[in-house]
Amino acid sequence: MAVELDAMAVAAPAAAALVAEVARGGWAALREALARFLRRDGEPTVERQLVLLDAAERTLAEAAEEDRDEARGRLEQRLVLQLAAYLDRYPDMGEELEALLPVCQDGPPPSGTPALAAYNNINSQVLQAGGDLDAGSGGINYGVPPRNPKA
């Protein structure tokens, strides 16, 4: 039985998530995961795809603040086309792409709930709150001693 897949419907949100991660500076780790994902096209084709994406990532990283949105848009368009073409050839890879991008598989948060995410946090403490946060008499920074209210 053939797998039915709307390649563009899967590729567009995946490309948006990839570009967001690239913009955060997570391209190095993402590059390796994407290379493994694209493996079916063979090593020479994967390397050619990655060279194009590397160039787009450098353009984004080096873009002046006023040009950054345009560079992000170009990178996202490139990714949508690359991912959609790949998924068109290998429709059974849609689930693997979604697994590669946890942001895509969770779907939108319930109405009224802010979307929160923390990435690339190593040896750090991350606190996410959907509303006001009260640190009481201490700070919210990890390892900071409580404030002395009499000082």
N, C-alpha and C positions, 0 to 999 in steps of 0.2 A: 504494500500500500504506500503510495507517494505521500510525502509530508507536505501539507499545505502551509505556506509561510508568506506573509506579506513582508518582503525584504525591506522595503522602505519604512514600514511601520516599526520594525525592530531596529533598523539602522539609525533612524533619526534620534531617538532618545539615547541610544548608546553613544552616538557621536557627541551629543551634548554633554553627556557624563564624562567622556574621555577628554573633551576640550576643557571642561571645568577642572579636571585633575591635572592636565598639562599646565593650565594657568596657575595652579597652586604650587607648581614646581615638582610634581610627581611623575614626570615623564620617564625618568630612568627605570623605575620599577615597572611602570605601565608598559614600557617598550618591550621588555622581556615577555610579559604576559601576552601582549598583542602578537609578538612573533610566534609564540606557541599556538595561539589561536589560528593564525594564518597559515599554519604548517602544511595544509593540504595542497597549496599551490606550489610547493617545492622551494628549496633554499634560495635559488637565484631570484625567483619572483618575490619571495618574502623580503629579501635584502633590498630589492629595488623599491618595494612599498615602504620599507622602513627608512630608506634614504630620503624619500619624498616627505615622509612624516617628520623626520629629523630636521629637514630644512624648514618646514612649516613651524615646528616648535621653536627653532632658533629665531625665526622671524617674529613670532609672538613674544619671545623673551626679550628681544632687542627693540621691539616697537616702542615708540614714544607713547606716553600716556594717552594722548589724543588719538593715536592710531591703533590702540590696543583692541578696541571693539571690532574694528574692521579686520584686523589680523585674526582675531578669534572666529569671526564669521567665515573667513576664507578657510581656516583650518577645519571648522565644523563641516562646511560644504564638502571639502576634500574627503573627510572621514565618512560622511553619509554616503558619498558615491562609492568609496572603496568598500565599505562594509556591505552596502546593498548589493554590489556586484558579486562579492564573495558569497553572501547568503543566497543569492540567486543561483550560483553554481552549486553550493552545498547547503541546501535548506535545513538539513538536520543539525547544522551548527548554531542555529538560533538559540537553543537552550544553553549551549556552552558560552555564547556571547553574553547572555543575560547573567549567567553565573560569574563571569569575569567582572561584571559591573554590578555590585550589590545595590547601588542606587537605583538601577533600572528595574531590578526584580521586586523591590518592595512596593512599588507603586506610590501614588501620592498619599500624603498623610491625610487622616480624617479632617473634615472641615473644621477650621478654627485651630488646628494644631500646627505649630510652626515646624518646618522641615529643618532638622538639626543633624549635623554630621561632623565627625572628627576623624581626620585621616593623618597618617604618618606621625603618630604620637608614640614615641619610644621613650620609656623611662619617664613618663610624665603622667600627671593626674589630670583627667579631663572631667569637667563638670558641665552638664547641660541642663538647663532649666527652661520649662515652657512658660514661666511667668517670672515674677519678681524674685530676687534672690537676696536674702538677708544673712550677712556674715556674722551678725551678733557683735560680740566685743573683739573678735579676731579678724584676720584678713581672709580673703578667699585664695590667696597665693599659698601653694603647698609649702610647708616647712617654715612659714612665717609665724613668729610667736604672737600671742594675743596682744592687742593694744592695751596700754596702761591708761585707763581713763583719768587717773589722777595726775598724770605727768603734764 
